[in-house]
Amino acid sequence: MAIATKRPATGRRPATDRSRRPAPRLPVLAAAAIALAAALPALAQEQQQQAEEPAAVVEMTDLLAFEPETVTVTAGETVEWRNVSEVRHTVTADPAEAAYSGSAHLPEGAEPFDSGFVEPGDSWQHTFEVPGTYDYFCIPHEATGMRGTVVVEEAQ
Amino acid sequence: MIDRYAPLRYALLAGAMTLPLSLSAVAQEAGGEGEQQAQQEQQQQRQEMISRMQEMTQADGYLEAHRGVETPLHRLGGPLNVTITQDGGGVFVALPGRRELDPHVFGTPDMPRAFAGTPVITGVPPAMRGTEGGAYTELTEPSPFGDAFMTMGSASLTIEATDMTAADAATTEDSVDFEASWQDEEGNTYAVTCCKQLATHGLEYPTFGGVVTNHLLHGFSGVGTPLMPTEYAYLAFWGIGDVMKNDEVVDENRLVHGMLTEYVRTEGYELALDSEVNPQGRHFHLMVAPMQPVPEEGLFRPQPVNTGFTLPNGEPLPFWHVMFESLEVESTQGEG
């Protein structure tokens, strides 16, 4: 489970999907109604999640690092990544997106995740349900060593 | 709190603020007459060395055969149209810095390679190479092609390019419409536009009509500085453009080079050696070098770029070498 939060009115295009496709040609009103109906539960869920304090915060920096590089949380807890740099980063734990074999690793049973571009000043959260060690990386800066680890311990 | 200027401070501490290519600058005032004379002699020797390197440029014969061609042939497959954009996000701005010398590109002190041509732009004279244990270590002076960098925000990039003309010639059917901008922390906007004119043929190395696609550049290729690693360029161009600050032209008619390549930065954003290039990543490089072409002599001469950007130590940044890394790329082949 992942949610993105954005700073107010930056004027920048949110880039949550790097493989953008042309918009489907639905009638405008019908599309708006569908979007509204779909958005309401998601919005409520997001507000509820945003109200929760993350168990750990990781900063994404101009020096192309996740700081701290390793965080430890308990199953069911949320980690928040904050982009404090001037450039876009991603939080990606998906071996299919990695150029190097060691960049992404997931515990057995865990689903891959990818934040898409997190804009400067924005943040992104992910809640970890499956215990184990997650190795993740930033897609644009994988080669520069921008990698991190989340250790998820069993809930007591 | 992140120290954005940490890499810059490192570069400053390393004495990186003097460009090697201000070589023709007058000798600094010396304490005594003898010391001044020694400096002048050293300067003269250095200028002679540069002239000798420029006379040895390997591409001169090839360029001689092409620069007068008035009706150049087309690339196979017809025109290739490329659009590259970045809307927002940031950029990496290279600062004067040093870099490790790759033995695959530069050879060894016993068997040096890649030394001919204008220093730093086309070759690296052995005198500018550090040595240790029978191997080259790093460039002894800072250049635009080093490991030091800083980031800036609010970036924008738009390129519409067509590659049609195959090889160097007197005329071209290639075209480039290029505009890039970014902002510093104080809110100043820096921009580069291109191309009023394309470099239809090169000086010291070929430019393929001004635009080339799907070609190896730099490193051992002999096209462009060997201080950049050998890299596959999906698109590259060379042309004449302007440099702006806050919507005002601060330097005009500069040689602008851009290229979309495989990813050539490694841990800590250091420039890759050839064996460290990442073929699965891509980024775009903008270069406005502190050199200007002298077509009648077939070489380059030092000329700092008036970027309008001042480094924290009060020195002006004399070039733009800017990397864009969150790109949208599209291409179409054939007559549209």
Contacts between the chains, C-beta under 8 A, distances in Angstrom:
chain1	res1	chain2	res2	distance
A	10	B	88	8.0
A	11	B	88	8.0
A	12	B	87	7.6
A	12	B	88	3.8
A	12	B	89	7.5
A	13	B	87	5.4
A	13	B	88	5.9
A	15	B	88	7.8
A	15	B	89	7.9
A	15	B	326	7.0
A	20	B	328	7.4
A	59	B	2	7.1
A	61	B	2	4.6
A	62	B	2	5.8
A	62	B	4	4.9
A	62	B	150	7.7
A	62	B	151	4.5
A	63	B	2	6.8
A	63	B	3	8.0
A	63	B	6	6.6
A	63	B	7	7.4
A	63	B	268	7.6
A	64	B	268	7.1
A	64	B	269	5.8
A	67	B	2	7.9
A	84	B	2	5.6
A	85	B	2	7.1
A	85	B	90	6.9
A	85	B	151	6.3
A	86	B	4	7.4
A	86	B	90	3.6
A	86	B	91	7.8
A	86	B	151	4.1
A	86	B	152	5.9
A	86	B	153	3.9
A	87	B	89	5.7
A	87	B	90	3.5
A	87	B	91	7.2
A	87	B	92	7.1
A	87	B	151	5.5
A	87	B	153	7.6
A	87	B	325	6.8
A	87	B	326	7.5
A	88	B	88	7.8
A	88	B	89	4.1
A	88	B	90	7.0
A	88	B	325	7.6
A	88	B	326	4.5
A	99	B	278	5.8
A	99	B	280	3.8
A	99	B	281	6.4
A	117	B	89	7.2
A	117	B	326	5.9
A	119	B	88	6.7
A	119	B	89	6.8
A	120	B	89	6.9
A	120	B	90	6.1
A	120	B	153	5.8
A	140	B	281	7.1
A	140	B	283	7.7
A	140	B	325	4.8
A	140	B	326	6.2
A	141	B	325	7.7
A	142	B	278	7.5
A	142	B	281	7.0
A	143	B	263	5.1
A	143	B	265	6.3
A	143	B	266	5.9
A	143	B	272	7.7
A	143	B	276	7.9
A	143	B	278	4.0
A	143	B	281	5.7
A	144	B	265	5.3
A	144	B	266	6.1
A	144	B	267	6.0
A	144	B	268	6.7
A	144	B	269	5.1
A	145	B	266	7.3
A	145	B	267	3.9
A	145	B	268	6.8
